[in-house]
């Protein structure tokens, strides 16, 4: 009887152990299944991300190849155009050049544009590139330079003296191109914001290059005295009338959305800097002023606004008023 009891107890223990093993196995199987499912989902997510990256990379490579193909095609077209000229006859050889961009400048007209770059630090311009010729990748790294050279098609400027064309900055030369330097303020996709410019609005640009101080700045360089005389064109003072102060508020509302300046006060500072130099022509400066006659009013157009001012015999400037040019007043009022 005792033997039978021990046998029954052993059977129960064995059964309990078996059930425990089965339970552990089932739990392990469930965990293994869940882990496998989770791993598969992660693997699928990873595969999808890899496919997305591959697709993005393919698109980028395709775009880069297209841009390269366009540049190669343009270079081939240029070589073909040059090959059509008679290379042995230098007088008939023509080198076709297409502007890579256009200047959007604060100087609406040639009058008032500085005689040299960097004279007016607030003189701003936006160089807008032709996307067909200048892909955004072409501008990578330019932001690391403080200044850049700009090669452009010149706008005429004379000063009344007779000098050899190659001894001056005159545009009346065999090839009417100009070279200037400007400060690089910001790069925005297909645009470069510049300051210290001496370029008129709408100027075509042929090329730009970074300014390198160690090679582009020559110590001890000399110039003739007549070039140094530009310093004598500095005026004594620039003041503003009450009429200007009231007019600028209404005029600023017409241009602020498209302006290169953040406020009317900053635009006023631009006027001060521009008029800090006597911008009148040689004939206007040499014309005697009779105090009995009516005072002469001069005009300057900045960002499409007509700025009127007077200058006395002591080179003191009074800015009288600012308004829309007459040909735009009707448009603004309609």
Secondary structure by P-SEA (a helix, b strand, c coil): caaaaaaaaaaaaaaaaaaaaaaaaaaaaaaaaaaaaaaaaaaaaaaaaaaaaaaaaaaaaaaaaaaaaaaaaaaaaaaaaaaaccccccccbbbbbbbcccccccccccccccccccccccccccccccccccccccccccccccbbbbbbbbcccccccccccccccccccccccccbbbbbccccccbbbbccccccccccccbbbbbbcccccccccccccccccccccccccccccaaaaaaaaaaaaacccccccccaaaaaaaaaaaacccccccccccccccccccbbbbbbbcccbbbbbccccccbbbbccccccccccccccc
